Amino acid sequence: MSKQNTAPATQEVLDRLPAVQARVNASKTSIYGWMKSGDFPQPVKLGPRAVAWRRSDVDAWIGSRTSNVA
């Protein structure tokens, strides 16, 4: 019997809208407006009526916003 060396899969953290709103300090309307204009990451569909955002995508968006501030 041989051992297989497999690396553990990294788990992507998903945040629902209330958590995203708290992290970016913005309203639902603002977030969806930014999404529509292409300025905010698109969510991942979890089901027929549920979406969430990849935390890494939101982190990158926050980083891009703070790096542009003088």
Predicted model as a PDB file, atoms N, CA, C, CB and O in Angstrom, pLDDT in the B-factor column:
MODEL        1                                                                  
ATOM      1  N   MET A   1       0.843  -1.183   0.000  1.00 51.00           N  
ATOM      2  CA  MET A   1       0.000   0.000   0.000  1.00 51.00           C  
ATOM      3  C   MET A   1       0.885   1.241   0.000  1.00 51.00           C  
ATOM      4  CB  MET A   1      -0.958   0.001   1.220  1.00 51.00           C  
ATOM      5  O   MET A   1       1.763   1.373   0.852  1.00 51.00           O  
ATOM      6  N   SER A   2       0.665   2.146  -0.940  1.00 53.00           N  
ATOM      7  CA  SER A   2       1.483   3.351  -1.019  1.00 53.00           C  
ATOM      8  C   SER A   2       0.737   4.535  -0.420  1.00 53.00           C  
ATOM      9  CB  SER A   2       1.875   3.647  -2.477  1.00 53.00           C  
ATOM     10  O   SER A   2      -0.489   4.625  -0.484  1.00 53.00           O  
ATOM     11  N   LYS A   3       1.511   5.434   0.161  1.00 57.00           N  
ATOM     12  CA  LYS A   3       0.935   6.655   0.727  1.00 57.00           C  
ATOM     13  C   LYS A   3       0.828   7.710  -0.354  1.00 57.00           C  
ATOM     14  CB  LYS A   3       1.783   7.177   1.910  1.00 57.00           C  
ATOM     15  O   LYS A   3       1.748   7.882  -1.154  1.00 57.00           O  
ATOM     16  N   GLN A   4      -0.266   8.399  -0.382  1.00 61.00           N  
ATOM     17  CA  GLN A   4      -0.418   9.501  -1.317  1.00 61.00           C  
ATOM     18  C   GLN A   4      -0.187  10.796  -0.558  1.00 61.00           C  
ATOM     19  CB  GLN A   4      -1.823   9.486  -1.996  1.00 61.00           C  
ATOM     20  O   GLN A   4      -0.774  11.023   0.500  1.00 61.00           O  
ATOM     21  N   ASN A   5       0.656  11.623  -1.095  1.00 57.00           N  
ATOM     22  CA  ASN A   5       0.933  12.908  -0.479  1.00 57.00           C  
ATOM     23  C   ASN A   5      -0.003  13.941  -1.087  1.00 57.00           C  
ATOM     24  CB  ASN A   5       2.422  13.316  -0.667  1.00 57.00           C  
ATOM     25  O   ASN A   5       0.236  14.441  -2.186  1.00 57.00           O  
ATOM     26  N   THR A   6      -1.054  14.250  -0.372  1.00 62.00           N  
ATOM     27  CA  THR A   6      -2.014  15.232  -0.874  1.00 62.00           C  
ATOM     28  C   THR A   6      -2.042  16.422   0.062  1.00 62.00           C  
ATOM     29  CB  THR A   6      -3.427  14.615  -1.016  1.00 62.00           C  
ATOM     30  O   THR A   6      -2.141  16.264   1.278  1.00 62.00           O  
ATOM     31  N   ALA A   7      -1.957  17.597  -0.499  1.00 54.00           N  
ATOM     32  CA  ALA A   7      -2.031  18.818   0.295  1.00 54.00           C  
ATOM     33  C   ALA A   7      -3.482  19.078   0.663  1.00 54.00           C  
ATOM     34  CB  ALA A   7      -1.430  20.028  -0.475  1.00 54.00           C  
ATOM     35  O   ALA A   7      -4.379  18.829  -0.143  1.00 54.00           O  
ATOM     36  N   PRO A   8      -3.725  19.573   1.866  1.00 59.00           N  
ATOM     37  CA  PRO A   8      -5.106  19.877   2.243  1.00 59.00           C  
ATOM     38  C   PRO A   8      -5.652  21.019   1.390  1.00 59.00           C  
ATOM     39  CB  PRO A   8      -5.193  20.238   3.742  1.00 59.00           C  
ATOM     40  O   PRO A   8      -4.957  21.994   1.105  1.00 59.00           O  
ATOM     41  N   ALA A   9      -6.886  20.875   1.000  1.00 64.00           N  
ATOM     42  CA  ALA A   9      -7.528  21.908   0.173  1.00 64.00           C  
ATOM     43  C   ALA A   9      -7.761  23.149   1.028  1.00 64.00           C  
ATOM     44  CB  ALA A   9      -8.880  21.391  -0.434  1.00 64.00           C  
ATOM     45  O   ALA A   9      -8.198  23.054   2.175  1.00 64.00           O  
ATOM     46  N   THR A  10      -7.466  24.305   0.461  1.00 77.00           N  
ATOM     47  CA  THR A  10      -7.728  25.538   1.193  1.00 77.00           C  
ATOM     48  C   THR A  10      -9.207  25.868   1.059  1.00 77.00           C  
ATOM     49  CB  THR A  10      -6.841  26.712   0.668  1.00 77.00           C  
ATOM     50  O   THR A  10      -9.790  25.777  -0.021  1.00 77.00           O  
ATOM     51  N   GLN A  11      -9.781  26.241   2.153  1.00 87.00           N  
ATOM     52  CA  GLN A  11     -11.205  26.531   2.206  1.00 87.00           C  
ATOM     53  C   GLN A  11     -11.421  28.019   1.964  1.00 87.00           C  
ATOM     54  CB  GLN A  11     -11.809  26.099   3.565  1.00 87.00           C  
ATOM     55  O   GLN A  11     -10.880  28.846   2.698  1.00 87.00           O  
ATOM     56  N   GLU A  12     -12.190  28.367   0.965  1.00 91.00           N  
ATOM     57  CA  GLU A  12     -12.515  29.763   0.683  1.00 91.00           C  
ATOM     58  C   GLU A  12     -13.618  30.194   1.642  1.00 91.00           C  
ATOM     59  CB  GLU A  12     -12.955  29.961  -0.811  1.00 91.00           C  
ATOM     60  O   GLU A  12     -14.634  29.514   1.783  1.00 91.00           O  
ATOM     61  N   VAL A  13     -13.407  31.321   2.294  1.00 95.00           N  
ATOM     62  CA  VAL A  13     -14.398  31.854   3.232  1.00 95.00           C  
ATOM     63  C   VAL A  13     -15.386  32.707   2.451  1.00 95.00           C  
ATOM     64  CB  VAL A  13     -13.718  32.687   4.373  1.00 95.00           C  
ATOM     65  O   VAL A  13     -14.994  33.568   1.664  1.00 95.00           O  
ATOM     66  N   LEU A  14     -16.661  32.461   2.677  1.00 97.00           N  
ATOM     67  CA  LEU A  14     -17.722  33.217   2.020  1.00 97.00           C  
ATOM     68  C   LEU A  14     -18.462  34.041   3.061  1.00 97.00           C  
ATOM     69  CB  LEU A  14     -18.699  32.275   1.268  1.00 97.00           C  
ATOM     70  O   LEU A  14     -18.790  33.542   4.137  1.00 97.00           O  
ATOM     71  N   ASP A  15     -18.720  35.290   2.744  1.00 97.00           N  
ATOM     72  CA  ASP A  15     -19.464  36.179   3.635  1.00 97.00           C  
ATOM     73  C   ASP A  15     -20.786  36.556   2.996  1.00 97.00           C  
ATOM     74  CB  ASP A  15     -18.644  37.443   3.967  1.00 97.00           C  
ATOM     75  O   ASP A  15     -20.856  36.860   1.805  1.00 97.00           O  
ATOM     76  N   ARG A  16     -21.832  36.533   3.809  1.00 97.00           N  
ATOM     77  CA  ARG A  16     -23.145  36.971   3.347  1.00 97.00           C  
ATOM     78  C   ARG A  16     -23.212  38.493   3.423  1.00 97.00           C  
ATOM     79  CB  ARG A  16     -24.285  36.322   4.190  1.00 97.00           C  
ATOM     80  O   ARG A  16     -22.312  39.130   3.969  1.00 97.00           O  
ATOM     81  N   LEU A  17     -24.270  39.070   2.879  1.00 98.00           N  
ATOM     82  CA  LEU A  17     -24.392  40.517   2.728  1.00 98.00           C  
ATOM     83  C   LEU A  17     -24.193  41.299   4.032  1.00 98.00           C  
ATOM     84  CB  LEU A  17     -25.737  40.842   2.161  1.00 98.00           C  
ATOM     85  O   LEU A  17     -23.452  42.282   4.013  1.00 98.00           O  
ATOM     86  N   PRO A  18     -24.804  40.928   5.160  1.00 98.00           N  
ATOM     87  CA  PRO A  18     -24.595  41.735   6.372  1.00 98.00           C  
ATOM     88  C   PRO A  18     -23.117  41.835   6.779  1.00 98.00           C  
ATOM     89  CB  PRO A  18     -25.397  41.146   7.523  1.00 98.00           C  
ATOM     90  O   PRO A  18     -22.671  42.885   7.241  1.00 98.00           O  
ATOM     91  N   ALA A  19     -22.373  40.759   6.610  1.00 98.00           N  
ATOM     92  CA  ALA A  19     -20.951  40.783   6.952  1.00 98.00           C  
ATOM     93  C   ALA A  19     -20.174  41.660   5.971  1.00 98.00           C  
ATOM     94  CB  ALA A  19     -20.376  39.355   6.961  1.00 98.00           C  
ATOM     95  O   ALA A  19     -19.264  42.384   6.372  1.00 98.00           O  
ATOM     96  N   VAL A  20     -20.532  41.595   4.692  1.00 98.00           N  
ATOM     97  CA  VAL A  20     -19.869  42.419   3.679  1.00 98.00           C  
ATOM     98  C   VAL A  20     -20.182  43.894   3.938  1.00 98.00           C  
ATOM     99  CB  VAL A  20     -20.316  42.005   2.243  1.00 98.00           C  
ATOM    100  O   VAL A  20     -19.295  44.743   3.849  1.00 98.00           O  
ATOM    101  N   GLN A  21     -21.423  44.195   4.253  1.00 98.00           N  
ATOM    102  CA  GLN A  21     -21.805  45.572   4.554  1.00 98.00           C  
ATOM    103  C   GLN A  21     -20.986  46.119   5.719  1.00 98.00           C  
ATOM    104  CB  GLN A  21     -23.304  45.655   4.874  1.00 98.00           C  
ATOM    105  O   GLN A  21     -20.524  47.259   5.677  1.00 98.00           O  
ATOM    106  N   ALA A  22     -20.808  45.309   6.753  1.00 97.00           N  
ATOM    107  CA  ALA A  22     -20.042  45.742   7.920  1.00 97.00           C  
ATOM    108  C   ALA A  22     -18.571  45.939   7.562  1.00 97.00           C  
ATOM    109  CB  ALA A  22     -20.178  44.721   9.059  1.00 97.00           C  
ATOM    110  O   ALA A  22     -17.943  46.881   8.046  1.00 97.00           O  
ATOM    111  N   ARG A  23     -18.019  45.077   6.731  1.00 96.00           N  
ATOM    112  CA  ARG A  23     -16.604  45.163   6.376  1.00 96.00           C  
ATOM    113  C   ARG A  23     -16.307  46.391   5.519  1.00 96.00           C  
ATOM    114  CB  ARG A  23     -16.171  43.904   5.641  1.00 96.00           C  
ATOM    115  O   ARG A  23     -15.263  47.021   5.688  1.00 96.00           O  
ATOM    116  N   VAL A  24     -17.209  46.739   4.604  1.00 96.00           N  
ATOM    117  CA  VAL A  24     -16.950  47.875   3.708  1.00 96.00           C  
ATOM    118  C   VAL A  24     -17.685  49.132   4.154  1.00 96.00           C  
ATOM    119  CB  VAL A  24     -17.358  47.525   2.281  1.00 96.00           C  
ATOM    120  O   VAL A  24     -17.549  50.186   3.532  1.00 96.00           O  
ATOM    121  N   ASN A  25     -18.457  49.028   5.222  1.00 96.00           N  
ATOM    122  CA  ASN A  25     -19.201  50.159   5.775  1.00 96.00           C  
ATOM    123  C   ASN A  25     -20.054  50.830   4.704  1.00 96.00           C  
ATOM    124  CB  ASN A  25     -18.240  51.177   6.395  1.00 96.00           C  
ATOM    125  O   ASN A  25     -19.953  52.034   4.471  1.00 96.00           O  
ATOM    126  N   ALA A  26     -20.894  50.028   4.060  1.00 97.00           N  
ATOM    127  CA  ALA A  26     -21.743  50.549   2.988  1.00 97.00           C  
ATOM    128  C   ALA A  26     -23.113  49.872   3.041  1.00 97.00           C  
ATOM    129  CB  ALA A  26     -21.078  50.328   1.599  1.00 97.00           C  
ATOM    130  O   ALA A  26     -23.270  48.789   3.605  1.00 97.00           O  
ATOM    131  N   SER A  27     -24.077  50.527   2.452  1.00 98.00           N  
ATOM    132  CA  SER A  27     -25.432  49.985   2.399  1.00 98.00           C  
ATOM    133  C   SER A  27     -25.555  48.934   1.300  1.00 98.00           C  
ATOM    134  CB  SER A  27     -26.449  51.110   2.173  1.00 98.00           C  
ATOM    135  O   SER A  27     -24.698  48.813   0.425  1.00 98.00           O  
ATOM    136  N   LYS A  28     -26.637  48.189   1.373  1.00 97.00           N  
ATOM    137  CA  LYS A  28     -26.953  47.202   0.338  1.00 97.00           C  
ATOM    138  C   LYS A  28     -27.069  47.881  -1.027  1.00 97.00           C  
ATOM    139  CB  LYS A  28     -28.264  46.456   0.679  1.00 97.00           C  
ATOM    140  O   LYS A  28     -26.574  47.365  -2.029  1.00 97.00           O  
ATOM    141  N   THR A  29     -27.721  49.033  -1.056  1.00 98.00           N  
ATOM    142  CA  THR A  29     -27.906  49.772  -2.301  1.00 98.00           C  
ATOM    143  C   THR A  29     -26.568  50.176  -2.901  1.00 98.00           C  
ATOM    144  CB  THR A  29     -28.768  51.008  -2.063  1.00 98.00           C  
ATOM    145  O   THR A  29     -26.367  50.059  -4.109  1.00 98.00           O  
ATOM    146  N   SER A  30     -25.653  50.653  -2.061  1.00 97.00           N  
ATOM    147  CA  SER A  30     -24.326  51.044  -2.553  1.00 97.00           C  
ATOM    148  C   SER A  30     -23.578  49.851  -3.121  1.00 97.00           C  
ATOM    149  CB  SER A  30     -23.504  51.688  -1.432  1.00 97.00           C  
ATOM    150  O   SER A  30     -22.993  49.938  -4.200  1.00 97.00           O  
ATOM    151  N   ILE A  31     -23.592  48.738  -2.400  1.00 98.00           N  
ATOM    152  CA  ILE A  31     -22.873  47.541  -2.848  1.00 98.00           C  
ATOM    153  C   ILE A  31     -23.416  47.059  -4.190  1.00 98.00           C  
ATOM    154  CB  ILE A  31     -22.981  46.417  -1.797  1.00 98.00           C  
ATOM    155  O   ILE A  31     -22.643  46.776  -5.105  1.00 98.00           O  
ATOM    156  N   TYR A  32     -24.730  46.965  -4.315  1.00 97.00           N  
ATOM    157  CA  TYR A  32     -25.305  46.495  -5.575  1.00 97.00           C  
ATOM    158  C   TYR A  32     -25.095  47.509  -6.700  1.00 97.00           C  
ATOM    159  CB  TYR A  32     -26.799  46.210  -5.400  1.00 97.00           C  
ATOM    160  O   TYR A  32     -24.962  47.119  -7.860  1.00 97.00           O  
ATOM    161  N   GLY A  33     -25.064  48.787  -6.378  1.00 98.00           N  
ATOM    162  CA  GLY A  33     -24.757  49.798  -7.384  1.00 98.00           C  
ATOM    163  C   GLY A  33     -23.325  49.661  -7.882  1.00 98.00           C  
ATOM    164  O   GLY A  33     -23.070  49.746  -9.084  1.00 98.00           O  
ATOM    165  N   TRP A  34     -22.391  49.447  -6.956  1.00 97.00           N  
ATOM    166  CA  TRP A  34     -20.989  49.238  -7.342  1.00 97.00           C  
ATOM    167  C   TRP A  34     -20.836  47.984  -8.192  1.00 97.00           C  
ATOM    168  CB  TRP A  34     -20.096  49.138  -6.095  1.00 97.00           C  
ATOM    169  O   TRP A  34     -20.062  47.957  -9.149  1.00 97.00           O  
ATOM    170  N   MET A  35     -21.588  46.942  -7.828  1.00 97.00           N  
ATOM    171  CA  MET A  35     -21.536  45.701  -8.620  1.00 97.00           C  
ATOM    172  C   MET A  35     -22.024  45.968 -10.045  1.00 97.00           C  
ATOM    173  CB  MET A  35     -22.394  44.583  -7.955  1.00 97.00           C  
ATOM    174  O   MET A  35     -21.420  45.505 -11.012  1.00 97.00           O  
ATOM    175  N   LYS A  36     -23.113  46.710 -10.164  1.00 97.00           N  
ATOM    176  CA  LYS A  36     -23.694  46.987 -11.476  1.00 97.00           C  
ATOM    177  C   LYS A  36     -22.720  47.766 -12.357  1.00 97.00           C  
ATOM    178  CB  LYS A  36     -25.005  47.769 -11.324  1.00 97.00           C  
ATOM    179  O   LYS A  36     -22.661  47.552 -13.568  1.00 97.00           O  
ATOM    180  N   SER A  37     -21.952  48.673 -11.739  1.00 97.00           N  
ATOM    181  CA  SER A  37     -20.994  49.470 -12.511  1.00 97.00           C  
ATOM    182  C   SER A  37     -19.647  48.764 -12.673  1.00 97.00           C  
ATOM    183  CB  SER A  37     -20.785  50.820 -11.843  1.00 97.00           C  
ATOM    184  O   SER A  37     -18.739  49.293 -13.314  1.00 97.00           O  
ATOM    185  N   GLY A  38     -19.520  47.577 -12.093  1.00 96.00           N  
ATOM    186  CA  GLY A  38     -18.287  46.807 -12.237  1.00 96.00           C  
ATOM    187  C   GLY A  38     -17.205  47.189 -11.250  1.00 96.00           C  
ATOM    188  O   GLY A  38     -16.052  46.786 -11.409  1.00 96.00           O  
ATOM    189  N   ASP A  39     -17.559  47.961 -10.231  1.00 96.00           N  
ATOM    190  CA  ASP A  39     -16.580  48.425  -9.249  1.00 96.00           C  
ATOM    191  C   ASP A  39     -16.502  47.568  -7.991  1.00 96.00           C  
ATOM    192  CB  ASP A  39     -16.896  49.825  -8.862  1.00 96.00           C  
ATOM    193  O   ASP A  39     -15.724  47.880  -7.090  1.00 96.00           O  
ATOM    194  N   PHE A  40     -17.279  46.511  -7.908  1.00 97.00           N  
ATOM    195  CA  PHE A  40     -17.289  45.651  -6.714  1.00 97.00           C  
ATOM    196  C   PHE A  40     -17.367  44.200  -7.167  1.00 97.00           C  
ATOM    197  CB  PHE A  40     -18.487  46.003  -5.761  1.00 97.00           C  
ATOM    198  O   PHE A  40     -17.995  43.907  -8.185  1.00 97.00           O  
ATOM    199  N   PRO A  41     -16.740  43.287  -6.428  1.00 97.00           N  
ATOM    200  CA  PRO A  41     -16.750  41.871  -6.836  1.00 97.00           C  
ATOM    201  C   PRO A  41     -18.167  41.301  -6.938  1.00 97.00           C  
ATOM    202  CB  PRO A  41     -15.937  41.038  -5.846  1.00 97.00           C  
ATOM    203  O   PRO A  41     -19.067  41.684  -6.192  1.00 97.00           O  
ATOM    204  N   GLN A  42     -18.330  40.397  -7.861  1.00 97.00           N  
ATOM    205  CA  GLN A  42     -19.607  39.710  -8.027  1.00 97.00           C  
ATOM    206  C   GLN A  42     -19.726  38.614  -6.972  1.00 97.00           C  
ATOM    207  CB  GLN A  42     -19.739  39.114  -9.461  1.00 97.00           C  
ATOM    208  O   GLN A  42     -18.716  38.020  -6.593  1.00 97.00           O  
ATOM    209  N   PRO A  43     -20.931  38.335  -6.491  1.00 97.00           N  
ATOM    210  CA  PRO A  43     -21.113  37.290  -5.493  1.00 97.00           C  
ATOM    211  C   PRO A  43     -21.139  35.897  -6.125  1.00 97.00           C  
ATOM    212  CB  PRO A  43     -22.396  37.532  -4.716  1.00 97.00           C  
ATOM    213  O   PRO A  43     -21.236  35.737  -7.341  1.00 97.00           O  
ATOM    214  N   VAL A  44     -21.049  34.909  -5.254  1.00 97.00           N  
ATOM    215  CA  VAL A  44     -21.170  33.506  -5.642  1.00 97.00           C  
ATOM    216  C   VAL A  44     -22.584  33.071  -5.308  1.00 97.00           C  
ATOM    217  CB  VAL A  44     -20.102  32.602  -4.917  1.00 97.00           C  
ATOM    218  O   VAL A  44     -23.067  33.330  -4.205  1.00 97.00           O  
ATOM    219  N   LYS A  45     -23.250  32.418  -6.238  1.00 96.00           N  
ATOM    220  CA  LYS A  45     -24.616  31.965  -6.008  1.00 96.00           C  
ATOM    221  C   LYS A  45     -24.588  30.701  -5.151  1.00 96.00           C  
ATOM    222  CB  LYS A  45     -25.352  31.706  -7.354  1.00 96.00           C  
ATOM    223  O   LYS A  45     -23.960  29.709  -5.523  1.00 96.00           O  
ATOM    224  N   LEU A  46     -25.263  30.738  -4.012  1.00 95.00           N  
ATOM    225  CA  LEU A  46     -25.331  29.594  -3.107  1.00 95.00           C  
ATOM    226  C   LEU A  46     -26.586  28.758  -3.323  1.00 95.00           C  
ATOM    227  CB  LEU A  46     -25.276  30.065  -1.673  1.00 95.00           C  
ATOM    228  O   LEU A  46     -26.603  27.563  -3.030  1.00 95.00           O  
ATOM    229  N   GLY A  47     -27.608  29.377  -3.825  1.00 96.00           N  
ATOM    230  CA  GLY A  47     -28.879  28.706  -4.042  1.00 96.00           C  
ATOM    231  C   GLY A  47     -29.792  29.633  -4.816  1.00 96.00           C  
ATOM    232  O   GLY A  47     -29.357  30.681  -5.293  1.00 96.00           O  
ATOM    233  N   PRO A  48     -31.051  29.256  -4.944  1.00 96.00           N  
ATOM    234  CA  PRO A  48     -31.973  30.075  -5.736  1.00 96.00           C  
ATOM    235  C   PRO A  48     -32.133  31.505  -5.212  1.00 96.00           C  
ATOM    236  CB  PRO A  48     -33.320  29.411  -5.777  1.00 96.00           C  
ATOM    237  O   PRO A  48     -32.365  32.430  -5.990  1.00 96.00           O  
ATOM    238  N   ARG A  49     -32.010  31.687  -3.886  1.00 95.00           N  
ATOM    239  CA  ARG A  49     -32.216  33.014  -3.314  1.00 95.00           C  
ATOM    240  C   ARG A  49     -31.107  33.425  -2.361  1.00 95.00           C  
ATOM    241  CB  ARG A  49     -33.533  33.061  -2.597  1.00 95.00           C  
ATOM    242  O   ARG A  49     -31.325  34.256  -1.479  1.00 95.00           O  
ATOM    243  N   ALA A  50     -29.927  32.856  -2.527  1.00 96.00           N  
ATOM    244  CA  ALA A  50     -28.838  33.155  -1.602  1.00 96.00           C  
ATOM    245  C   ALA A  50     -27.526  33.365  -2.355  1.00 96.00           C  
ATOM    246  CB  ALA A  50     -28.685  32.027  -0.574  1.00 96.00           C  
ATOM    247  O   ALA A  50     -27.162  32.583  -3.234  1.00 96.00           O  
ATOM    248  N   VAL A  51     -26.827  34.435  -1.989  1.00 97.00           N  
ATOM    249  CA  VAL A  51     -25.504  34.707  -2.539  1.00 97.00           C  
ATOM    250  C   VAL A  51     -24.554  35.043  -1.398  1.00 97.00           C  
ATOM    251  CB  VAL A  51     -25.555  35.864  -3.578  1.00 97.00           C  
ATOM    252  O   VAL A  51     -24.974  35.385  -0.292  1.00 97.00           O  
ATOM    253  N   ALA A  52     -23.273  34.938  -1.693  1.00 98.00           N  
ATOM    254  CA  ALA A  52     -22.234  35.328  -0.741  1.00 98.00           C  
ATOM    255  C   ALA A  52     -21.028  35.802  -1.534  1.00 98.00           C  
ATOM    256  CB  ALA A  52     -21.854  34.143   0.216  1.00 98.00           C  
ATOM    257  O   ALA A  52     -20.889  35.498  -2.719  1.00 98.00           O  
ATOM    258  N   TRP A  53     -20.170  36.539  -0.877  1.00 98.00           N  
ATOM    259  CA  TRP A  53     -18.969  37.065  -1.516  1.00 98.00           C  
ATOM    260  C   TRP A  53     -17.754  36.348  -0.963  1.00 98.00           C  
ATOM    261  CB  TRP A  53     -18.847  38.591  -1.304  1.00 98.00           C  
ATOM    262  O   TRP A  53     -17.681  36.054   0.230  1.00 98.00           O  
ATOM    263  N   ARG A  54     -16.788  36.064  -1.853  1.00 97.00           N  
ATOM    264  CA  ARG A  54     -15.519  35.492  -1.406  1.00 97.00           C  
ATOM    265  C   ARG A  54     -14.806  36.556  -0.590  1.00 97.00           C  
ATOM    266  CB  ARG A  54     -14.636  35.010  -2.618  1.00 97.00           C  
ATOM    267  O   ARG A  54     -14.641  37.689  -1.042  1.00 97.00           O  
ATOM    268  N   ARG A  55     -14.380  36.186   0.623  1.00 97.00           N  
ATOM    269  CA  ARG A  55     -13.696  37.145   1.481  1.00 97.00           C  
ATOM    270  C   ARG A  55     -12.431  37.668   0.795  1.00 97.00           C  
ATOM    271  CB  ARG A  55     -13.348  36.501   2.837  1.00 97.00           C  
ATOM    272  O   ARG A  55     -12.085  38.841   0.935  1.00 97.00           O  
ATOM    273  N   SER A  56     -11.750  36.802   0.061  1.00 96.00           N  
ATOM    274  CA  SER A  56     -10.522  37.225  -0.625  1.00 96.00           C  
ATOM    275  C   SER A  56     -10.819  38.288  -1.681  1.00 96.00           C  
ATOM    276  CB  SER A  56      -9.829  36.015  -1.278  1.00 96.00           C  
ATOM    277  O   SER A  56     -10.015  39.201  -1.874  1.00 96.00           O  
ATOM    278  N   ASP A  57     -11.956  38.186  -2.364  1.00 97.00           N  
ATOM    279  CA  ASP A  57     -12.342  39.196  -3.356  1.00 97.00           C  
ATOM    280  C   ASP A  57     -12.624  40.545  -2.686  1.00 97.00           C  
ATOM    281  CB  ASP A  57     -13.583  38.726  -4.143  1.00 97.00           C  
ATOM    282  O   ASP A  57     -12.206  41.596  -3.172  1.00 97.00           O  
ATOM    283  N   VAL A  58     -13.340  40.489  -1.561  1.00 97.00           N  
ATOM    284  CA  VAL A  58     -13.664  41.722  -0.839  1.00 97.00           C  
ATOM    285  C   VAL A  58     -12.388  42.328  -0.260  1.00 97.00           C  
ATOM    286  CB  VAL A  58     -14.699  41.448   0.290  1.00 97.00           C  
ATOM    287  O   VAL A  58     -12.218  43.547  -0.286  1.00 97.00           O  
ATOM    288  N   ASP A  59     -11.483  41.484   0.264  1.00 96.00           N  
ATOM    289  CA  ASP A  59     -10.200  41.974   0.781  1.00 96.00           C  
ATOM    290  C   ASP A  59      -9.415  42.685  -0.313  1.00 96.00           C  
ATOM    291  CB  ASP A  59      -9.370  40.813   1.359  1.00 96.00           C  
ATOM    292  O   ASP A  59      -8.847  43.753  -0.082  1.00 96.00           O  
ATOM    293  N   ALA A  60      -9.383  42.093  -1.508  1.00 96.00           N  
ATOM    294  CA  ALA A  60      -8.667  42.701  -2.632  1.00 96.00           C  
ATOM    295  C   ALA A  60      -9.300  44.036  -3.007  1.00 96.00           C  
ATOM    296  CB  ALA A  60      -8.659  41.752  -3.848  1.00 96.00           C  
ATOM    297  O   ALA A  60      -8.594  44.999  -3.304  1.00 96.00           O  
ATOM    298  N   TRP A  61     -10.634  44.094  -2.996  1.00 96.00           N  
ATOM    299  CA  TRP A  61     -11.336  45.336  -3.312  1.00 96.00           C  
ATOM    300  C   TRP A  61     -10.993  46.406  -2.276  1.00 96.00           C  
ATOM    301  CB  TRP A  61     -12.866  45.103  -3.366  1.00 96.00           C  
ATOM    302  O   TRP A  61     -10.713  47.550  -2.632  1.00 96.00           O  
ATOM    303  N   ILE A  62     -11.016  46.035  -0.999  1.00 95.00           N  
ATOM    304  CA  ILE A  62     -10.677  46.982   0.070  1.00 95.00           C  
ATOM    305  C   ILE A  62      -9.237  47.458  -0.113  1.00 95.00           C  
ATOM    306  CB  ILE A  62     -10.866  46.331   1.477  1.00 95.00           C  
ATOM    307  O   ILE A  62      -8.952  48.647   0.024  1.00 95.00           O  
ATOM    308  N   GLY A  63      -8.332  46.533  -0.421  1.00 94.00           N  
ATOM    309  CA  GLY A  63      -6.933  46.901  -0.638  1.00 94.00           C  
ATOM    310  C   GLY A  63      -6.746  47.852  -1.793  1.00 94.00           C  
ATOM    311  O   GLY A  63      -5.925  48.767  -1.724  1.00 94.00           O  
ATOM    312  N   SER A  64      -7.504  47.644  -2.864  1.00 92.00           N  
ATOM    313  CA  SER A  64      -7.386  48.536  -4.019  1.00 92.00           C  
ATOM    314  C   SER A  64      -7.920  49.934  -3.697  1.00 92.00           C  
ATOM    315  CB  SER A  64      -8.137  47.949  -5.223  1.00 92.00           C  
ATOM    316  O   SER A  64      -7.433  50.932  -4.226  1.00 92.00           O  
ATOM    317  N   ARG A  65      -8.902  49.989  -2.845  1.00 85.00           N  
ATOM    318  CA  ARG A  65      -9.470  51.294  -2.467  1.00 85.00           C  
ATOM    319  C   ARG A  65      -8.525  52.053  -1.548  1.00 85.00           C  
ATOM    320  CB  ARG A  65     -10.834  51.112  -1.780  1.00 85.00           C  
ATOM    321  O   ARG A  65      -8.365  53.265  -1.692  1.00 85.00           O  
ATOM    322  N   THR A  66      -7.894  51.352  -0.600  1.00 78.00           N  
ATOM    323  CA  THR A  66      -7.017  52.033   0.352  1.00 78.00           C  
ATOM    324  C   THR A  66      -5.690  52.420  -0.279  1.00 78.00           C  
ATOM    325  CB  THR A  66      -6.771  51.153   1.562  1.00 78.00           C  
ATOM    326  O   THR A  66      -5.058  53.382   0.158  1.00 78.00           O  
ATOM    327  N   SER A  67      -5.253  51.679  -1.310  1.00 71.00           N  
ATOM    328  CA  SER A  67      -3.984  52.024  -1.962  1.00 71.00           C  
ATOM    329  C   SER A  67      -4.130  53.252  -2.852  1.00 71.00           C  
ATOM    330  CB  SER A  67      -3.473  50.842  -2.790  1.00 71.00           C  
ATOM    331  O   SER A  67      -3.130  53.876  -3.204  1.00 71.00           O  
ATOM    332  N   ASN A  68      -5.358  53.609  -3.221  1.00 66.00           N  
ATOM    333  CA  ASN A  68      -5.598  54.773  -4.072  1.00 66.00           C  
ATOM    334  C   ASN A  68      -5.799  56.052  -3.265  1.00 66.00           C  
ATOM    335  CB  ASN A  68      -6.806  54.529  -4.950  1.00 66.00           C  
ATOM    336  O   ASN A  68      -5.869  57.144  -3.829  1.00 66.00           O  
ATOM    337  N   VAL A  69      -5.892  55.912  -1.947  1.00 62.00           N  
ATOM    338  CA  VAL A  69      -6.122  57.079  -1.094  1.00 62.00           C  
ATOM    339  C   VAL A  69      -4.782  57.722  -0.784  1.00 62.00           C  
ATOM    340  CB  VAL A  69      -6.867  56.688   0.220  1.00 62.00           C  
ATOM    341  O   VAL A  69      -3.832  57.037  -0.407  1.00 62.00           O  
ATOM    342  N   ALA A  70      -4.704  59.033  -0.943  1.00 58.00           N  
ATOM    343  CA  ALA A  70      -3.434  59.740  -0.685  1.00 58.00           C  
ATOM    344  C   ALA A  70      -3.286  60.088   0.764  1.00 58.00           C  
ATOM    345  CB  ALA A  70      -3.338  61.004  -1.519  1.00 58.00           C  
ATOM    346  O   ALA A  70      -2.283  60.682   1.157  1.00 58.00           O  
TER     347      ALA A  70                                                      
ENDMDL                                                                          
END                                                                             
